[in-house]
Amino acid sequence: MTLINEQTTAVGTLLSQLPKVDLHVHLDGSVKPETLLQLAKEQGNPLNINSDIELLSHMQVSEDCQSLKEYLSKFSFVLPYLQTAAALERVAYEVVEQAAKQRVKYIEVRFAPQLHRQKGLSIYEVIEFVIKGLNRGERQFGTTARAIIICMRNQSYELNKEVVQEAARFYKKGVVAVDLAGDEASFPAELFLKLFADARKLGLPITIHAGEAGGAENVKVAVAKLGAVRIGHGVRMLEDPEVVSLIKERQIPLEMCPLSNMQTKAVAGWAQYPLRQYLEQGIVVTVNTDNMTVSDTTIEKEYELLVAHCGISINDVGTLIMNGVKAAFLEEQEKAKLMTSFETELRSFGLQV
């Protein structure tokens, strides 16, 4: 074995052992393929699939994915089977299970309840059963699991307002924040001022998908006008130095998802990926999976890619992990306890935190 291979193996081993967080992971983008097959069979609508390769072609993006719109198309294959209480509870539980295998100690799972109502579930019931699954996973695997409720860009104010109102009923009872997701390029953040004013009145923390398929202006609007205290992705902030300064000054954490950002063509390639640049500028960068199945990823794989392609050191990994803990939508007492636990464990691996 060459020295380079030995070093790569050693880094991979260490990464697998470190405690981690995942603040940006979508429920419907992280369904296990074998689970989807079983759900389809149980629901009396079996998939007409002849091989694992064919199944994965419907659930994962290929290397030649060209845009966020193409990336999002994978969700429509899975959604018809996530319309029952049992299915939602199961896939939520299994997201925690998958995370725990990667030594994720804290996870925030996001989903849009309005997409899971085709068989009559109410928005309240969808949230309720997802939280049940997360809670069961937390008890079983020891990974603290919370939910973020998504409003959809392509849906009406009235429907999204109902989502926000129901999210507020579960706030601090499993739900920790609300989000805005969907086709960012077609539905810019400016369209949702009233909706997120409602969310702020209800006391809900806000994170917004911005700066992924849309430009830096969306990030600016999300923070300055919608009240976002975290930003999902933020890759395209570099287009406007003033927006970068705003995010730095306000210490707004970025929920970056490296592999997904490559696949959606948020940047042209690893050489243009700004994560290291952001980190060096003092921006609070966190690393997340986005969609474990659609992107064929794990949190460990995300860190491995950053080490391989972006010059991220093991100490940088420690910083990124602690950034995730600090950015968690947890109540202060819980967060303080989590931070102490992570600091102790990361130092035991020789990392400076």
C-alpha positions as CSV (number, residue, x, y, z in Angstrom):
1,M,0.0,0.0,0.0
2,T,1.4,3.4,-0.9
3,L,1.8,6.2,1.6
4,I,-1.1,8.2,0.0
5,N,-3.4,5.2,0.2
6,E,-2.4,4.7,3.9
7,Q,-3.2,8.3,4.7
8,T,-6.5,8.1,2.9
9,T,-7.5,5.0,4.8
10,A,-6.5,6.6,8.1
11,V,-8.5,9.7,7.3
12,G,-11.5,7.6,6.4
13,T,-11.2,5.5,9.6
14,L,-11.1,8.7,11.7
15,L,-14.0,10.3,9.9
16,S,-16.1,7.1,10.5
17,Q,-15.4,7.4,14.3
18,L,-16.2,11.1,14.8
19,P,-19.5,12.2,16.2
20,K,-21.5,14.2,13.6
21,V,-24.6,16.3,13.0
22,D,-26.9,16.6,10.0
23,L,-29.0,19.7,9.9
24,H,-30.3,19.5,6.3
25,V,-31.7,16.1,5.3
26,H,-35.0,15.6,3.5
27,L,-37.3,12.8,4.6
28,D,-38.6,11.9,1.1
29,G,-35.1,12.1,-0.4
30,S,-33.7,9.5,2.1
31,V,-36.0,6.6,1.7
32,K,-34.2,3.2,1.5
33,P,-34.8,1.5,-1.9
34,E,-35.7,-1.8,-0.2
35,T,-38.2,0.0,2.0
36,L,-39.9,1.6,-1.0
37,L,-40.3,-1.9,-2.6
38,Q,-41.9,-3.2,0.6
39,L,-44.2,-0.2,1.0
40,A,-45.4,-0.5,-2.6
41,K,-46.2,-4.2,-2.1
42,E,-47.9,-3.6,1.3
43,Q,-50.0,-0.8,-0.2
44,G,-51.3,-3.1,-3.0
45,N,-49.5,-1.1,-5.7
46,P,-46.2,-3.1,-6.4
47,L,-43.5,-1.5,-8.4
48,N,-43.0,-2.9,-11.9
49,I,-39.2,-3.0,-11.4
50,N,-36.9,-5.8,-12.8
51,S,-33.6,-5.0,-11.0
52,D,-31.9,-3.0,-8.3
53,I,-30.2,-1.0,-11.0
54,E,-33.6,0.0,-12.5
55,L,-35.0,0.9,-9.1
56,L,-32.0,3.1,-8.3
57,S,-32.3,4.8,-11.6
58,H,-35.7,6.1,-10.5
59,M,-34.5,7.1,-7.0
60,Q,-31.0,8.4,-7.5
61,V,-29.6,11.1,-9.7
62,S,-27.0,10.1,-12.3
63,E,-23.6,11.7,-12.8
64,D,-25.0,13.8,-15.7
65,C,-27.7,15.5,-13.7
66,Q,-28.0,19.0,-15.2
67,S,-30.1,21.1,-12.8
68,L,-32.0,21.4,-9.5
69,K,-35.2,20.9,-11.5
70,E,-33.9,17.5,-12.8
71,Y,-32.7,16.6,-9.3
72,L,-36.1,17.3,-7.8
73,S,-37.8,15.0,-10.4
74,K,-36.6,12.0,-8.4
75,F,-39.0,12.8,-5.6
76,S,-42.1,12.2,-7.6
77,F,-41.3,8.5,-7.9
78,V,-41.3,8.0,-4.1
79,L,-44.0,10.3,-2.9
80,P,-47.1,8.2,-3.9
81,Y,-45.9,5.6,-1.3
82,L,-45.5,8.1,1.5
83,Q,-49.2,8.8,2.0
84,T,-50.0,6.7,5.0
85,A,-49.3,7.0,8.7
86,A,-47.4,3.7,8.8
87,A,-45.2,4.7,5.8
88,L,-44.3,8.1,7.3
89,E,-43.6,6.7,10.7
90,R,-41.4,4.0,9.2
91,V,-39.3,6.1,6.9
92,A,-38.8,8.7,9.6
93,Y,-37.5,6.0,11.9
94,E,-35.2,4.7,9.2
95,V,-33.7,8.1,8.5
96,V,-32.6,8.2,12.1
97,E,-31.3,4.6,11.8
98,Q,-29.2,5.5,8.7
99,A,-27.8,8.5,10.5
100,A,-26.9,6.6,13.6
101,K,-24.8,4.2,11.6
102,Q,-22.7,7.2,10.6
103,R,-22.3,8.3,14.2
104,V,-24.7,11.2,13.7
105,K,-25.6,12.3,17.3
106,Y,-28.1,15.0,16.2
107,I,-30.3,15.2,13.2
108,E,-32.9,17.6,11.8
109,V,-35.2,15.9,9.3
110,R,-37.3,18.2,7.0
111,F,-40.4,17.5,5.1
112,A,-43.4,19.2,3.4
113,P,-46.5,17.8,5.0
114,Q,-48.8,19.0,2.2
115,L,-47.1,16.5,-0.1
116,H,-48.3,13.5,2.0
117,R,-52.1,14.1,1.9
118,Q,-53.2,12.1,-1.2
119,K,-54.9,9.4,1.0
120,G,-56.6,11.8,3.4
121,L,-54.1,12.5,6.1
122,S,-54.3,16.0,7.5
123,I,-51.3,18.3,7.8
124,Y,-51.4,17.8,11.6
125,E,-51.5,14.0,11.2
126,V,-48.5,14.0,8.8
127,I,-46.4,15.9,11.2
128,E,-47.6,13.8,14.1
129,F,-46.6,10.5,12.5
130,V,-43.2,11.7,11.2
131,I,-42.4,12.9,14.8
132,K,-43.5,9.5,16.1
133,G,-41.0,7.8,13.8
134,L,-38.2,10.2,14.8
135,N,-39.0,9.7,18.4
136,R,-38.9,5.9,18.0
137,G,-35.5,6.2,16.2
138,E,-34.2,8.4,18.9
139,R,-35.1,5.9,21.6
140,Q,-33.7,3.0,19.6
141,F,-30.5,4.5,18.4
142,G,-29.7,7.3,20.8
143,T,-29.5,10.0,18.0
144,T,-31.4,13.1,19.0
145,A,-33.9,13.8,16.1
146,R,-36.0,16.8,15.4
147,A,-38.2,18.0,12.5
148,I,-38.2,21.0,10.3
149,I,-41.5,21.7,8.4
150,I,-41.2,22.9,4.8
151,C,-43.4,25.4,2.9
152,M,-43.3,24.8,-0.8
153,R,-42.5,27.6,-3.3
154,N,-45.0,26.5,-5.9
155,Q,-47.9,26.4,-3.5
156,S,-50.4,29.1,-2.5
157,Y,-50.1,31.4,0.5
158,E,-53.2,29.9,2.0
159,L,-51.9,26.3,1.9
160,N,-48.5,27.3,3.2
161,K,-50.1,29.4,6.0
162,E,-51.9,26.3,7.2
163,V,-48.6,24.4,7.2
164,V,-47.0,27.2,9.3
165,Q,-49.9,27.1,11.7
166,E,-49.8,23.4,12.2
167,A,-46.0,23.5,12.6
168,A,-46.5,26.0,15.4
169,R,-48.7,23.5,17.2
170,F,-45.8,21.1,17.4
171,Y,-43.1,23.7,18.1
172,K,-40.8,22.4,20.9
173,K,-42.7,19.1,20.7
174,G,-40.6,17.6,18.0
175,V,-40.7,20.5,15.5
176,V,-37.8,23.1,15.7
177,A,-38.2,25.4,12.7
178,V,-39.9,26.0,9.3
179,D,-38.3,26.1,5.9
180,L,-39.0,27.2,2.3
181,A,-38.0,24.8,-0.5
182,G,-38.7,23.9,-4.1
183,D,-37.9,25.6,-7.5
184,E,-35.9,28.6,-6.3
185,A,-35.2,30.0,-9.7
186,S,-38.9,30.2,-10.6
187,F,-40.2,31.3,-7.2
188,P,-37.8,33.8,-5.6
189,A,-37.8,34.5,-1.8
190,E,-39.4,37.9,-2.3
191,L,-42.7,36.2,-3.0
192,F,-43.0,34.9,0.6
193,L,-42.7,38.0,2.8
194,K,-46.2,37.7,4.3
195,L,-45.9,33.9,4.9
196,F,-42.7,34.2,7.0
197,A,-44.0,37.3,8.8
198,D,-46.8,34.9,10.0
199,A,-44.1,32.4,11.0
200,R,-42.2,35.0,13.0
201,K,-45.4,36.1,14.8
202,L,-45.9,32.4,15.9
203,G,-42.3,32.4,17.3
204,L,-41.0,29.8,14.8
205,P,-37.3,29.8,13.8
206,I,-36.7,30.1,10.1
207,T,-34.3,28.5,7.6
208,I,-34.6,29.1,3.9
209,H,-33.3,27.3,0.8
210,A,-31.5,30.1,-1.0
211,G,-28.4,30.6,-3.1
212,E,-28.7,27.2,-4.7
213,A,-30.6,27.5,-8.0
214,G,-31.2,31.2,-7.4
215,G,-28.6,34.0,-6.9
216,A,-27.2,35.9,-4.0
217,E,-30.2,38.2,-3.9
218,N,-32.3,35.3,-2.7
219,V,-30.0,34.9,0.3
220,K,-30.2,38.6,1.1
221,V,-34.0,38.6,0.9
222,A,-34.2,35.4,3.0
223,V,-32.2,36.9,5.8
224,A,-33.1,40.6,5.7
225,K,-36.8,40.3,4.9
226,L,-38.0,36.7,5.7
227,G,-36.1,36.5,8.9
228,A,-34.0,33.4,8.2
229,V,-31.5,32.6,10.9
230,R,-30.0,29.8,8.8
231,I,-29.6,29.4,5.1
232,G,-29.9,26.1,3.2
233,H,-27.0,25.9,0.7
234,G,-25.9,29.6,0.1
235,V,-23.5,28.4,-2.6
236,R,-24.1,31.4,-4.9
237,M,-23.5,34.1,-2.3
238,L,-20.2,34.8,-3.8
239,E,-21.9,36.6,-6.7
240,D,-22.4,39.5,-4.3
241,P,-19.7,40.4,-1.7
242,E,-22.2,42.5,0.2
243,V,-24.3,39.4,0.8
244,V,-21.3,37.5,2.0
245,S,-20.6,40.4,4.4
246,L,-24.2,40.3,5.6
247,I,-24.0,36.6,6.4
248,K,-20.7,36.9,8.1
249,E,-21.7,39.9,10.2
250,R,-24.9,38.3,11.4
251,Q,-23.2,34.9,11.8
252,I,-25.9,33.2,9.8
253,P,-25.0,29.5,9.5
254,L,-25.0,27.9,6.1
255,E,-26.4,24.4,5.7
256,M,-24.1,23.3,2.8
257,C,-24.6,19.9,1.1
258,P,-21.5,19.4,-1.0
259,L,-22.4,16.4,-3.2
260,S,-25.9,17.6,-3.8
261,N,-24.5,21.0,-4.7
262,M,-22.4,19.4,-7.4
263,Q,-25.3,17.3,-8.7
264,T,-27.7,20.3,-9.0
265,K,-24.9,22.3,-10.8
266,A,-25.1,25.0,-8.1
267,V,-21.4,25.3,-9.0
268,A,-19.5,24.1,-12.0
269,G,-17.2,21.7,-10.1
270,W,-15.1,21.1,-6.9
271,A,-12.6,23.8,-7.9
272,Q,-15.4,26.4,-7.7
273,Y,-17.0,25.1,-4.5
274,P,-16.8,28.0,-2.0
275,L,-16.9,26.0,1.3
276,R,-13.3,26.4,2.2
277,Q,-13.4,30.1,1.2
278,Y,-16.4,30.7,3.4
279,L,-14.7,28.9,6.3
280,E,-11.6,31.0,6.0
281,Q,-13.7,34.2,6.0
282,G,-15.2,33.3,9.3
283,I,-18.6,32.2,8.0
284,V,-20.4,29.6,10.0
285,V,-20.4,26.6,7.6
286,T,-22.1,23.3,8.3
287,V,-21.9,20.1,6.3
288,N,-25.0,18.0,5.6
289,T,-26.3,15.2,3.3
290,D,-29.5,16.9,1.8
291,N,-30.9,13.6,0.4
292,M,-29.2,10.4,1.4
293,T,-30.9,8.3,-1.3
294,V,-31.3,10.8,-4.2
295,S,-27.6,11.8,-3.9
296,D,-26.4,8.4,-2.9
297,T,-24.5,9.9,0.1
298,T,-23.8,9.7,3.8
299,I,-22.4,12.4,6.1
300,E,-19.1,10.5,6.2
301,K,-19.0,10.6,2.4
302,E,-19.6,14.3,2.4
303,Y,-16.6,14.9,4.6
304,E,-14.4,12.5,2.6
305,L,-15.2,14.5,-0.6
306,L,-14.3,17.8,1.1
307,V,-11.0,16.3,2.3
308,A,-10.3,14.9,-1.2
309,H,-11.3,17.9,-3.3
310,C,-11.4,21.1,-1.2
311,G,-8.2,20.9,1.0
312,I,-10.2,20.5,4.2
313,S,-8.1,19.2,7.1
314,I,-9.2,16.9,9.9
315,N,-9.1,20.0,12.2
316,D,-11.3,21.8,9.7
317,V,-13.7,18.8,10.0
318,G,-13.8,19.3,13.7
319,T,-14.7,23.0,13.2
320,L,-17.4,22.1,10.7
321,I,-18.9,19.6,13.0
322,M,-18.9,22.0,16.0
323,N,-20.5,24.7,13.7
324,G,-23.3,22.2,13.1
325,V,-23.8,21.7,16.9
326,K,-23.8,25.5,17.5
327,A,-26.3,26.0,14.6
328,A,-28.7,23.4,15.8
329,F,-32.3,24.5,16.4
330,L,-32.3,23.2,20.0
331,E,-33.3,24.9,23.2
332,E,-30.3,26.4,24.9
333,Q,-30.1,23.9,27.7
334,E,-30.1,21.0,25.3
335,K,-27.7,22.6,23.0
336,A,-25.2,23.4,25.8
337,K,-25.3,19.7,26.8
338,L,-24.8,18.6,23.2
339,M,-21.9,21.1,22.7
340,T,-20.1,19.8,25.9
341,S,-20.5,16.2,24.7
342,F,-19.1,17.0,21.2
343,E,-16.2,19.1,22.5
344,T,-15.1,16.3,24.8
345,E,-15.4,13.6,22.2
346,L,-13.7,15.5,19.4
347,R,-10.8,16.5,21.7
348,S,-10.4,12.8,22.6
349,F,-9.5,12.3,18.9
350,G,-6.9,15.1,19.1
351,L,-9.0,17.7,17.3
352,Q,-8.7,21.4,18.3
353,V,-12.2,22.7,19.0
